């Protein structure tokens, strides 16, 4: 169960990083 929880945490963390990257890309497109 601990392994599963750890996997979920890592997946969630990866999602946050992706969102941050997307926000940066959008901000870079704003003149």
VMD Tcl script that draws the C-alpha trace (Angstrom):
set ca {
  {0.00 0.00 0.00}
  {2.87 2.36 0.79}
  {4.27 1.71 -2.68}
  {0.94 2.64 -4.23}
  {0.70 5.85 -2.20}
  {4.25 6.75 -3.20}
  {3.41 6.20 -6.88}
  {0.35 8.43 -6.58}
  {2.42 11.17 -4.93}
  {5.02 11.00 -7.69}
  {2.31 11.11 -10.36}
  {0.70 14.14 -8.70}
  {4.08 15.86 -8.42}
  {4.70 15.22 -12.13}
  {1.32 16.74 -12.90}
  {2.20 19.90 -10.98}
  {5.48 20.23 -12.88}
  {3.66 19.82 -16.20}
  {1.13 22.48 -15.24}
  {3.95 24.82 -14.26}
  {5.64 24.21 -17.61}
  {2.38 24.92 -19.44}
  {1.90 28.15 -17.48}
  {5.43 29.23 -18.39}
  {4.80 28.48 -22.06}
  {1.58 30.51 -22.00}
  {3.30 33.39 -20.21}
  {6.12 33.33 -22.78}
  {3.53 33.77 -25.55}
  {2.12 36.94 -24.00}
  {3.77 39.93 -25.68}
}
mol new
graphics top color blue
foreach p $ca { graphics top sphere $p radius 0.5 }
foreach p [lrange $ca 0 end-1] q [lrange $ca 1 end] { graphics top cylinder $p $q radius 0.2 }
display resetview
